[in-house]
Amino acid sequence: MKFGIFTHVPWPEGSDPKQVFEDTAEEVVRAEELGYHSAWLAEHHFSRYGIGSSPAALAGNLIARTESIRIGTAVLVPPLHNPITLAEDTATLDVISGGRLDVGFGRGTAGYEYTGYNVDRDESQERFQESIAVIKGLWTTPEFSHDGKFYQVTKANLAPPPTQRPHPPIYLAATRTVETLEYAATTGHPLMIGVVLDTDDSVALCNRYVHLSKEAGYNVPIGEIPFFRYVYVAETEEQAKRESEPGLSWTMDMIQWRRHFTESSEVYQRLDEWRTNRDEAPTSCEYLYENRAIVGSPEQCVAQIKALQEQGIEYFGCNLSFGGLEHRLRMKSLELFAKEVMPHFN
């Protein structure tokens, strides 16, 4: 089984953005030393939920500090960008890394991110698919031209081309949109499973994708799908829950709060004030422990991941970075997972 880590680069009130980036880099460097296969970064805009608004810059920083761990985007949001720029950025990162880049694409979630970029979210599926076609064309085709609904390219030569051939691996995120799932299956790119769906629903989604992939003639196995869960491991279950609860609560509340914005965002407002006045029930940590997270002792984490492995999951991603969870605790969990959980899956 392959193990990766993931962060949406949270920026809780009172924390310094530079320190957030430094802590993230330290965690990735240590993950490489501990034998993790990959580290993945999310793209978000205008929000404390995640300050990975420049994923190419952050990925370049991580690449410069590491030697072997694969660096992935989970995900880039093509509808918000010129595909030529994305093709150039990703190709450059692939060259700098010596072919260690994995490229995850998705359509994003927060409507205010589209509003901020002045992009019609109703066009996101068409833009998404067309943009990926342009990026792949630029990666692989000299004198590439494209005349589409949203993008036009005339005899463009990507410089530099990516190191990996024919191009860096592509992963496509899908949750509830059938069209995105079908697009992933019929283009032969592995699905990517984020933490927004419960585990049972996520496994079912993987199985639907595998069926569609087989029908399309690609036969991508479930074991090639990166499967991300919230993860926190400590010496005991009680300790793991106690230490992870503030960070998980911040993350869930931020997700809930963000849904109320169609423009602007929560950056210059206070989460505590919204918590006091909110008119909807929070997502409980107990629900997450049961349905979306793997939190507990090493033995409990091993048992839960083995249950996923029995259903075909062979690429497991750990979202260890909850907003408000201290860096030292994230490092402790990162190390304990590597030393007490990962060896059971060699």
Buried (B, 14 or more C-beta within 10 A) or exposed (E): BBBBBBBBBBBBEEBEEEEBBEBBBBBBBBBBEBBBBBBBBBBBBBBBBBBBBEBBEBBBBBBEEBEEBBBBBBBBBBBBBEBBEBBBBBBBBBBBBEEBBBBBBBBBBBBBBBBBBEBEBEBBBBBBBBBBBBBBBBBBBEEBEBEBEEBEBEEBEBEEBBBBEEBBBBBBBBBEEEEBBBBBBBBEBBBBBBBBBBBEBBBEBBEBBBEBBEEBEBEBEBBBBBBBBBBBBBEEBEBBBEBBBBBBBBBBBBBBBBEEBEEEBBEEBEBEEBBEEEEEEEBEBEEBBEBBBBBBBBEBBBEBBEEBBEBBBBBBBBBBBBBBBEBEBBBBBBBBBBEBBBEBBE
